[in-house]
Amino acid sequence: MQSELVSLATLQPPNASVTPSYQDLLNSTEWDLVYSIVPPYIFTVCLTGILGNIFVLLVFLLQGSRWSVPEIYLSNLALADLLLLICLPFWAMNILNHFMGSYREIMCKVVNLSINVNMYTSIYMLVMVNVDRYLAFALTMKAMWLRRKSYAKFICVVLWLFGVGMGSPTICMRKLKDIPDHQAVECHMDYPNTTWRLAHLLQLILVGFALPFLVITFCYVNIIWALKQRRHIGYWEDRNDKKATALVCAVTLLFFICWGPFHFMTLLDLLCDQKVLDKNEWSHFLNIGSQFSVYFAFSNSCLNPALYVCSGKYFKRKVSSICNKRKRSLDATALQRTVSTNTTTAN
């Protein structure tokens, strides 16, 4: 079982020559659903997500005002989602080809590396944007110097390097392997031994989910407490700051909803490896659940832009500001041309 970020190339087509137990586990009906549903789903996620994240990045780039600290983190989050979505069509094409090695080993490594980098970079971008909200509300004056934009940009660079570092095992251990009994070429994690597998699963659970969850929970508890204190003393609140905080909370909640099932399946897989759970009893559930949890996690990359647009006036105001600026620029250009034409005619 592989509940880590694993290519669907590790799963075999129903007509492959495999052992009866494996055939019973993955019957033809289930695989017909995989072939018919999964590729269109991935292509839809890619198309809507790529367009949406490009739109979000353009809004941040074209806005007249300087970027705030949360916007720096959210724009990098959109970039991470965009890089993941660009690589996913190779995954869908491999499924359409019935897992018969539709791309070379380099794409096996790159596609899965993009998924790892996206997961780690995204969650820690959200950690930092929640830490910024915590500093803004709970430690307003004391930590003002920590909320400099130069620091935020430097942290983004560090987080990108961190994401690549966490995904480095993918480059080393992801390989294409020809399995004659399965009549297919698998793209899978070729662990040197069971210790490496255990370490990888623990890394996914602890570094990829548990630690960020604890930090974000700490920030939320302190933010709620700070807001209650402000209401008690009648403190004036910045509406823009409050709306930015609401957007950050919504994006963070969406991430945990989408990626939570995947990490839950990873935990169950780890418990089976350590013989805490009976692997024979849980094998079918893990095999099916781990795959659909990965697909569901991908939806996070295309839902974020929709959340930005539908979250309220915060993002819509930015779009309206860009349109108004563009309109004023066009009007000024037209007026200048009219004046120039009139002057030329008079001369």
LODREN-889122 format. One record per residue (C-alpha): z, y, x; residue number from 1; chain; residue in three letters. Coordinates in Angstrom, 2 decimals. Layout:
<atom <Z; Y; X>; NUM; A; ALA>
...
//
This chain:
<atom <0.00; 0.00; 0.00>; 1; A; MET>
<atom <-0.80; 3.48; 1.23>; 2; A; GLN>
<atom <0.77; 6.27; -0.74>; 3; A; SER>
<atom <0.36; 8.72; 2.13>; 4; A; GLU>
<atom <-2.55; 11.15; 2.01>; 5; A; LEU>
<atom <-5.12; 8.40; 2.02>; 6; A; VAL>
<atom <-8.84; 8.37; 1.41>; 7; A; SER>
<atom <-10.00; 6.39; -1.58>; 8; A; LEU>
<atom <-12.13; 4.50; 0.91>; 9; A; ALA>
<atom <-9.05; 2.34; 1.42>; 10; A; THR>
<atom <-9.48; 0.95; -2.08>; 11; A; LEU>
<atom <-12.10; -1.70; -2.61>; 12; A; GLN>
<atom <-14.70; -2.10; -5.36>; 13; A; PRO>
<atom <-13.98; -4.68; -8.07>; 14; A; PRO>
<atom <-16.97; -6.89; -7.15>; 15; A; ASN>
<atom <-15.82; -7.30; -3.54>; 16; A; ALA>
<atom <-14.97; -10.73; -2.20>; 17; A; SER>
<atom <-11.20; -10.44; -2.11>; 18; A; VAL>
<atom <-8.20; -12.60; -2.76>; 19; A; THR>
<atom <-7.42; -13.48; -6.40>; 20; A; PRO>
<atom <-4.13; -11.59; -6.33>; 21; A; SER>
<atom <-5.87; -8.45; -5.17>; 22; A; TYR>
<atom <-8.58; -8.96; -7.81>; 23; A; GLN>
<atom <-5.94; -9.35; -10.51>; 24; A; ASP>
<atom <-4.26; -6.18; -9.33>; 25; A; LEU>
<atom <-7.42; -4.09; -9.56>; 26; A; LEU>
<atom <-9.51; -5.40; -12.46>; 27; A; ASN>
<atom <-13.03; -4.26; -13.26>; 28; A; SER>
<atom <-11.96; -2.01; -16.13>; 29; A; THR>
<atom <-9.77; 0.07; -13.84>; 30; A; GLU>
<atom <-12.54; 0.37; -11.26>; 31; A; TRP>
<atom <-15.09; 1.32; -13.91>; 32; A; ASP>
<atom <-12.78; 4.18; -14.81>; 33; A; LEU>
<atom <-12.49; 5.19; -11.15>; 34; A; VAL>
<atom <-16.26; 5.26; -10.69>; 35; A; TYR>
<atom <-16.93; 7.11; -13.94>; 36; A; SER>
<atom <-14.03; 9.59; -14.09>; 37; A; ILE>
<atom <-12.90; 10.40; -10.56>; 38; A; VAL>
<atom <-16.12; 11.78; -8.98>; 39; A; PRO>
<atom <-16.89; 14.20; -11.87>; 40; A; PRO>
<atom <-13.24; 15.26; -11.85>; 41; A; TYR>
<atom <-13.32; 15.99; -8.11>; 42; A; ILE>
<atom <-16.62; 17.89; -8.37>; 43; A; PHE>
<atom <-15.23; 19.96; -11.26>; 44; A; THR>
<atom <-12.06; 20.75; -9.30>; 45; A; VAL>
<atom <-14.15; 21.71; -6.27>; 46; A; CYS>
<atom <-16.56; 23.96; -8.17>; 47; A; LEU>
<atom <-13.97; 25.84; -10.20>; 48; A; THR>
<atom <-11.51; 25.98; -7.30>; 49; A; GLY>
<atom <-14.01; 27.29; -4.75>; 50; A; ILE>
<atom <-15.24; 30.02; -7.09>; 51; A; LEU>
<atom <-11.70; 30.92; -8.12>; 52; A; GLY>
<atom <-10.26; 31.12; -4.62>; 53; A; ASN>
<atom <-13.23; 33.13; -3.34>; 54; A; ILE>
<atom <-12.64; 35.54; -6.23>; 55; A; PHE>
<atom <-8.93; 35.83; -5.34>; 56; A; VAL>
<atom <-9.68; 36.46; -1.67>; 57; A; LEU>
<atom <-12.28; 39.12; -2.58>; 58; A; LEU>
<atom <-9.77; 40.89; -4.82>; 59; A; VAL>
<atom <-7.21; 40.99; -2.00>; 60; A; PHE>
<atom <-9.84; 42.15; 0.50>; 61; A; LEU>
<atom <-11.40; 44.84; -1.69>; 62; A; LEU>
<atom <-8.24; 46.36; -3.14>; 63; A; GLN>
<atom <-7.73; 49.96; -2.11>; 64; A; GLY>
<atom <-4.06; 49.73; -1.21>; 65; A; SER>
<atom <-2.60; 47.93; 1.78>; 66; A; ARG>
<atom <-1.47; 44.36; 1.33>; 67; A; TRP>
<atom <2.15; 43.74; 0.49>; 68; A; SER>
<atom <4.04; 40.93; 2.22>; 69; A; VAL>
<atom <3.72; 38.52; -0.77>; 70; A; PRO>
<atom <-0.03; 39.25; -0.92>; 71; A; GLU>
<atom <-0.41; 38.32; 2.76>; 72; A; ILE>
<atom <1.15; 34.93; 2.09>; 73; A; TYR>
<atom <-0.70; 34.36; -1.20>; 74; A; LEU>
<atom <-4.07; 35.22; 0.37>; 75; A; SER>
<atom <-3.44; 32.64; 3.11>; 76; A; ASN>
<atom <-2.48; 30.16; 0.39>; 77; A; LEU>
<atom <-5.85; 30.81; -1.30>; 78; A; ALA>
<atom <-7.61; 30.29; 2.05>; 79; A; LEU>
<atom <-5.83; 26.94; 2.55>; 80; A; ALA>
<atom <-6.91; 25.83; -0.93>; 81; A; ASP>
<atom <-10.49; 26.90; -0.23>; 82; A; LEU>
<atom <-10.70; 24.86; 2.98>; 83; A; LEU>
<atom <-9.42; 21.77; 1.17>; 84; A; LEU>
<atom <-11.89; 22.12; -1.70>; 85; A; LEU>
<atom <-14.85; 22.50; 0.66>; 86; A; ILE>
<atom <-14.10; 19.07; 2.15>; 87; A; CYS>
<atom <-13.41; 17.17; -1.10>; 88; A; LEU>
<atom <-17.06; 16.54; -2.13>; 89; A; PRO>
<atom <-17.35; 14.09; 0.78>; 90; A; PHE>
<atom <-14.51; 12.12; -0.82>; 91; A; TRP>
<atom <-16.28; 12.07; -4.20>; 92; A; ALA>
<atom <-19.57; 10.96; -2.63>; 93; A; MET>
<atom <-17.77; 8.05; -0.97>; 94; A; ASN>
<atom <-16.51; 6.89; -4.37>; 95; A; ILE>
<atom <-19.99; 7.19; -5.88>; 96; A; LEU>
<atom <-21.23; 4.99; -3.03>; 97; A; ASN>
<atom <-18.64; 2.34; -3.98>; 98; A; HIS>
<atom <-16.64; 2.95; -0.81>; 99; A; PHE>
<atom <-19.38; 1.59; 1.44>; 100; A; MET>
<atom <-18.90; 4.08; 4.27>; 101; A; GLY>
<atom <-20.90; 7.07; 3.01>; 102; A; SER>
<atom <-19.76; 9.30; 5.90>; 103; A; TYR>
<atom <-18.98; 8.88; 9.57>; 104; A; ARG>
<atom <-15.59; 8.61; 11.18>; 105; A; GLU>
<atom <-15.54; 12.31; 12.03>; 106; A; ILE>
<atom <-15.66; 13.16; 8.30>; 107; A; MET>
<atom <-13.02; 10.50; 7.63>; 108; A; CYS>
<atom <-10.74; 12.43; 9.97>; 109; A; LYS>
<atom <-11.76; 15.96; 8.90>; 110; A; VAL>
<atom <-11.46; 15.38; 5.14>; 111; A; VAL>
<atom <-8.01; 13.85; 5.40>; 112; A; ASN>
<atom <-6.90; 16.43; 7.98>; 113; A; LEU>
<atom <-7.87; 19.21; 5.54>; 114; A; SER>
<atom <-5.63; 17.61; 2.89>; 115; A; ILE>
<atom <-2.67; 17.41; 5.28>; 116; A; ASN>
<atom <-3.13; 20.97; 6.54>; 117; A; VAL>
<atom <-3.45; 22.26; 2.96>; 118; A; ASN>
<atom <-0.25; 20.53; 1.83>; 119; A; MET>
<atom <1.94; 21.68; 4.71>; 120; A; TYR>
<atom <0.47; 25.18; 5.01>; 121; A; THR>
<atom <0.61; 25.78; 1.25>; 122; A; SER>
<atom <4.20; 24.71; 0.76>; 123; A; ILE>
<atom <5.48; 26.71; 3.73>; 124; A; TYR>
<atom <3.49; 29.77; 2.68>; 125; A; MET>
<atom <5.33; 29.47; -0.63>; 126; A; LEU>
<atom <8.62; 29.02; 1.23>; 127; A; VAL>
<atom <8.03; 32.25; 3.15>; 128; A; MET>
<atom <6.95; 34.22; 0.08>; 129; A; VAL>
<atom <10.12; 33.06; -1.69>; 130; A; ASN>
<atom <12.19; 34.00; 1.36>; 131; A; VAL>
<atom <10.57; 37.45; 1.18>; 132; A; ASP>
<atom <11.57; 37.75; -2.49>; 133; A; ARG>
<atom <15.10; 36.69; -1.53>; 134; A; TYR>
<atom <15.25; 39.39; 1.17>; 135; A; LEU>
<atom <13.83; 41.96; -1.25>; 136; A; ALA>
<atom <16.40; 41.32; -3.98>; 137; A; PHE>
<atom <19.50; 39.84; -2.37>; 138; A; ALA>
<atom <19.46; 41.64; 1.00>; 139; A; LEU>
<atom <17.53; 44.76; 0.11>; 140; A; THR>
<atom <18.81; 47.14; 2.78>; 141; A; MET>
<atom <20.17; 44.75; 5.40>; 142; A; LYS>
<atom <16.95; 42.79; 5.85>; 143; A; ALA>
<atom <14.38; 45.54; 5.34>; 144; A; MET>
<atom <13.26; 45.28; 8.96>; 145; A; TRP>
<atom <12.51; 41.56; 8.47>; 146; A; LEU>
<atom <9.94; 42.35; 5.77>; 147; A; ARG>
<atom <7.46; 44.05; 8.06>; 148; A; ARG>
<atom <3.82; 43.18; 7.50>; 149; A; LYS>
<atom <3.28; 42.51; 11.20>; 150; A; SER>
<atom <5.95; 39.81; 11.03>; 151; A; TYR>
<atom <4.31; 38.28; 7.95>; 152; A; ALA>
<atom <0.92; 38.09; 9.71>; 153; A; LYS>
<atom <2.50; 36.47; 12.77>; 154; A; PHE>
<atom <4.32; 33.94; 10.57>; 155; A; ILE>
<atom <1.04; 33.05; 8.85>; 156; A; CYS>
<atom <-0.55; 32.23; 12.20>; 157; A; VAL>
<atom <2.47; 30.08; 13.11>; 158; A; VAL>
<atom <2.29; 28.25; 9.76>; 159; A; LEU>
<atom <-1.40; 27.45; 10.24>; 160; A; TRP>
<atom <-0.64; 25.99; 13.65>; 161; A; LEU>
<atom <2.30; 24.12; 12.12>; 162; A; PHE>
<atom <0.03; 22.63; 9.42>; 163; A; GLY>
<atom <-2.48; 21.46; 12.02>; 164; A; VAL>
<atom <0.37; 19.98; 14.07>; 165; A; GLY>
<atom <1.75; 18.08; 11.08>; 166; A; MET>
<atom <-1.75; 16.76; 10.35>; 167; A; GLY>
<atom <-2.41; 15.71; 13.95>; 168; A; SER>
<atom <-1.53; 12.02; 13.26>; 169; A; PRO>
<atom <-4.58; 12.03; 10.98>; 170; A; THR>
<atom <-6.86; 12.87; 13.90>; 171; A; ILE>
<atom <-5.32; 10.15; 16.05>; 172; A; CYS>
<atom <-4.90; 7.30; 13.55>; 173; A; MET>
<atom <-7.54; 7.82; 10.85>; 174; A; ARG>
<atom <-10.33; 5.36; 11.53>; 175; A; LYS>
<atom <-13.25; 3.64; 9.83>; 176; A; LEU>
<atom <-12.70; -0.09; 9.83>; 177; A; LYS>
<atom <-15.17; -2.73; 8.71>; 178; A; ASP>
<atom <-13.48; -5.36; 6.54>; 179; A; ILE>
<atom <-15.90; -8.32; 6.07>; 180; A; PRO>
<atom <-13.75; -9.97; 3.38>; 181; A; ASP>
<atom <-13.84; -6.78; 1.30>; 182; A; HIS>
<atom <-17.51; -6.01; 2.00>; 183; A; GLN>
<atom <-16.68; -2.37; 2.67>; 184; A; ALA>
<atom <-15.80; 0.11; 5.38>; 185; A; VAL>
<atom <-12.32; 1.57; 5.01>; 186; A; GLU>
<atom <-11.08; 4.98; 6.08>; 187; A; CYS>
<atom <-7.39; 4.36; 6.58>; 188; A; HIS>
<atom <-4.36; 5.12; 8.73>; 189; A; MET>
<atom <-4.36; 2.58; 11.55>; 190; A; ASP>
<atom <-0.68; 2.64; 12.52>; 191; A; TYR>
<atom <0.17; 1.20; 15.96>; 192; A; PRO>
<atom <3.27; -0.41; 14.41>; 193; A; ASN>
<atom <5.58; -0.22; 11.41>; 194; A; THR>
<atom <7.74; 2.44; 13.08>; 195; A; THR>
<atom <4.84; 4.89; 13.04>; 196; A; TRP>
<atom <4.30; 4.24; 9.33>; 197; A; ARG>
<atom <8.00; 4.78; 8.61>; 198; A; LEU>
<atom <7.98; 8.02; 10.59>; 199; A; ALA>
<atom <4.88; 9.25; 8.75>; 200; A; HIS>
<atom <6.35; 8.55; 5.32>; 201; A; LEU>
<atom <9.62; 10.25; 6.27>; 202; A; LEU>
<atom <7.66; 13.25; 7.54>; 203; A; GLN>
<atom <5.84; 13.54; 4.22>; 204; A; LEU>
<atom <9.02; 13.29; 2.16>; 205; A; ILE>
<atom <11.43; 15.34; 4.27>; 206; A; LEU>
<atom <9.22; 17.96; 5.92>; 207; A; VAL>
<atom <6.57; 18.12; 3.21>; 208; A; GLY>
<atom <8.86; 18.27; 0.18>; 209; A; PHE>
<atom <12.65; 17.95; 0.55>; 210; A; ALA>
<atom <13.22; 20.75; 3.09>; 211; A; LEU>
<atom <10.95; 23.30; 1.33>; 212; A; PRO>
<atom <12.52; 22.38; -2.01>; 213; A; PHE>
<atom <16.04; 23.07; -0.71>; 214; A; LEU>
<atom <15.05; 26.42; 0.85>; 215; A; VAL>
<atom <13.22; 27.58; -2.29>; 216; A; ILE>
<atom <16.13; 26.48; -4.49>; 217; A; THR>
<atom <18.53; 28.48; -2.31>; 218; A; PHE>
<atom <16.27; 31.55; -2.62>; 219; A; CYS>
<atom <15.97; 31.23; -6.42>; 220; A; TYR>
<atom <19.73; 30.88; -6.92>; 221; A; VAL>
<atom <20.39; 34.01; -4.86>; 222; A; ASN>
<atom <17.56; 35.96; -6.53>; 223; A; ILE>
<atom <18.94; 35.17; -10.00>; 224; A; ILE>
<atom <22.44; 36.16; -8.88>; 225; A; TRP>
<atom <21.15; 39.43; -7.36>; 226; A; ALA>
<atom <19.22; 40.31; -10.54>; 227; A; LEU>
<atom <22.33; 39.75; -12.65>; 228; A; LYS>
<atom <24.34; 42.00; -10.36>; 229; A; GLN>
<atom <21.72; 44.72; -10.61>; 230; A; ARG>
<atom <21.69; 44.60; -14.39>; 231; A; ARG>
<atom <25.49; 44.76; -14.40>; 232; A; HIS>
<atom <25.57; 47.98; -12.36>; 233; A; ILE>
<atom <22.52; 49.47; -14.09>; 234; A; GLY>
<atom <20.29; 49.35; -10.99>; 235; A; TYR>
<atom <16.75; 50.67; -11.47>; 236; A; TRP>
<atom <14.16; 47.92; -10.97>; 237; A; GLU>
<atom <10.68; 48.29; -9.51>; 238; A; ASP>
<atom <8.32; 46.83; -12.13>; 239; A; ARG>
<atom <5.66; 45.94; -9.56>; 240; A; ASN>
<atom <8.24; 44.10; -7.45>; 241; A; ASP>
<atom <9.49; 42.24; -10.50>; 242; A; LYS>
<atom <5.96; 41.20; -11.54>; 243; A; LYS>
<atom <5.16; 40.04; -8.01>; 244; A; ALA>
<atom <8.31; 37.93; -8.08>; 245; A; THR>
<atom <7.32; 36.39; -11.43>; 246; A; ALA>
<atom <3.90; 35.48; -10.00>; 247; A; LEU>
<atom <5.50; 33.88; -6.95>; 248; A; VAL>
<atom <7.84; 31.82; -9.15>; 249; A; CYS>
<atom <4.94; 30.61; -11.29>; 250; A; ALA>
<atom <2.81; 29.61; -8.27>; 251; A; VAL>
<atom <5.74; 27.78; -6.68>; 252; A; THR>
<atom <6.56; 25.89; -9.88>; 253; A; LEU>
<atom <2.91; 24.87; -10.24>; 254; A; LEU>
<atom <2.89; 23.49; -6.68>; 255; A; PHE>
<atom <5.94; 21.30; -7.33>; 256; A; PHE>
<atom <4.49; 20.07; -10.64>; 257; A; ILE>
<atom <1.20; 19.06; -9.00>; 258; A; CYS>
<atom <2.55; 17.62; -5.74>; 259; A; TRP>
<atom <5.82; 16.21; -7.08>; 260; A; GLY>
<atom <4.32; 12.93; -8.40>; 261; A; PRO>
<atom <2.64; 12.27; -5.05>; 262; A; PHE>
<atom <5.91; 12.62; -3.13>; 263; A; HIS>
<atom <7.69; 10.48; -5.72>; 264; A; PHE>
<atom <5.15; 7.70; -5.14>; 265; A; MET>
<atom <5.59; 8.12; -1.38>; 266; A; THR>
<atom <9.35; 7.69; -1.80>; 267; A; LEU>
<atom <8.86; 4.50; -3.82>; 268; A; LEU>
<atom <6.49; 3.19; -1.16>; 269; A; ASP>
<atom <9.09; 3.89; 1.52>; 270; A; LEU>
<atom <11.77; 2.08; -0.49>; 271; A; LEU>
<atom <9.48; -0.93; -0.83>; 272; A; CYS>
<atom <8.84; -0.96; 2.92>; 273; A; ASP>
<atom <12.60; -0.93; 3.54>; 274; A; GLN>
<atom <13.03; -3.75; 0.97>; 275; A; LYS>
<atom <15.24; -1.62; -1.25>; 276; A; VAL>
<atom <12.74; -2.34; -4.03>; 277; A; LEU>
<atom <10.80; -5.55; -4.60>; 278; A; ASP>
<atom <7.28; -4.85; -3.36>; 279; A; LYS>
<atom <5.74; -7.60; -5.50>; 280; A; ASN>
<atom <7.14; -6.05; -8.67>; 281; A; GLU>
<atom <6.14; -2.50; -7.76>; 282; A; TRP>
<atom <2.79; -3.19; -6.06>; 283; A; SER>
<atom <0.57; -2.64; -9.10>; 284; A; HIS>
<atom <2.38; 0.55; -10.15>; 285; A; PHE>
<atom <2.22; 1.91; -6.59>; 286; A; LEU>
<atom <-1.45; 1.04; -6.19>; 287; A; ASN>
<atom <-2.52; 2.84; -9.37>; 288; A; ILE>
<atom <0.09; 5.59; -9.38>; 289; A; GLY>
<atom <-0.41; 6.64; -5.76>; 290; A; SER>
<atom <-4.12; 7.22; -6.34>; 291; A; GLN>
<atom <-3.80; 9.28; -9.52>; 292; A; PHE>
<atom <-0.94; 11.28; -8.04>; 293; A; SER>
<atom <-3.28; 12.34; -5.21>; 294; A; VAL>
<atom <-5.98; 13.40; -7.69>; 295; A; TYR>
<atom <-3.44; 15.35; -9.70>; 296; A; PHE>
<atom <-2.23; 17.10; -6.54>; 297; A; ALA>
<atom <-5.77; 18.35; -5.87>; 298; A; PHE>
<atom <-5.75; 20.22; -9.18>; 299; A; SER>
<atom <-3.21; 22.63; -7.69>; 300; A; ASN>
<atom <-5.93; 24.16; -5.51>; 301; A; SER>
<atom <-8.09; 25.13; -8.49>; 302; A; CYS>
<atom <-5.26; 26.09; -10.87>; 303; A; LEU>
<atom <-3.73; 28.72; -8.58>; 304; A; ASN>
<atom <-6.57; 31.27; -9.11>; 305; A; PRO>
<atom <-6.36; 30.75; -12.88>; 306; A; ALA>
<atom <-2.63; 31.36; -12.67>; 307; A; LEU>
<atom <-3.19; 34.63; -10.78>; 308; A; TYR>
<atom <-5.58; 35.91; -13.45>; 309; A; VAL>
<atom <-3.57; 34.72; -16.45>; 310; A; CYS>
<atom <-0.12; 35.63; -15.12>; 311; A; SER>
<atom <-0.21; 39.13; -16.52>; 312; A; GLY>
<atom <-1.08; 42.69; -15.58>; 313; A; LYS>
<atom <-0.15; 42.37; -11.88>; 314; A; TYR>
<atom <-3.43; 40.76; -10.79>; 315; A; PHE>
<atom <-5.53; 42.24; -13.58>; 316; A; LYS>
<atom <-4.51; 45.73; -12.47>; 317; A; ARG>
<atom <-5.90; 45.01; -9.02>; 318; A; LYS>
<atom <-9.22; 43.86; -10.47>; 319; A; VAL>
<atom <-9.36; 46.95; -12.70>; 320; A; SER>
<atom <-8.58; 49.19; -9.71>; 321; A; SER>
<atom <-11.44; 47.68; -7.70>; 322; A; ILE>
<atom <-13.87; 48.10; -10.63>; 323; A; CYS>
<atom <-12.82; 51.72; -11.15>; 324; A; ASN>
<atom <-13.18; 52.47; -7.46>; 325; A; LYS>
<atom <-16.63; 50.90; -7.44>; 326; A; ARG>
<atom <-17.61; 52.89; -10.52>; 327; A; LYS>
<atom <-16.41; 56.16; -8.97>; 328; A; ARG>
<atom <-18.32; 55.34; -5.80>; 329; A; SER>
<atom <-21.51; 54.70; -7.76>; 330; A; LEU>
<atom <-21.03; 57.89; -9.77>; 331; A; ASP>
<atom <-20.48; 59.89; -6.58>; 332; A; ALA>
<atom <-23.60; 58.39; -5.02>; 333; A; THR>
<atom <-25.67; 59.16; -8.13>; 334; A; ALA>
<atom <-24.35; 62.74; -8.21>; 335; A; LEU>
<atom <-25.15; 63.22; -4.53>; 336; A; GLN>
<atom <-28.70; 61.96; -5.08>; 337; A; ARG>
<atom <-29.13; 64.30; -8.04>; 338; A; THR>
<atom <-27.93; 67.31; -6.05>; 339; A; VAL>
<atom <-30.17; 66.35; -3.15>; 340; A; SER>
<atom <-33.18; 65.98; -5.46>; 341; A; THR>
<atom <-32.52; 69.34; -7.12>; 342; A; ASN>
<atom <-32.16; 71.05; -3.75>; 343; A; THR>
<atom <-35.40; 69.54; -2.52>; 344; A; THR>
<atom <-37.21; 70.62; -5.68>; 345; A; THR>
<atom <-35.86; 74.16; -5.42>; 346; A; ALA>
<atom <-36.95; 74.41; -1.81>; 347; A; ASN>
//
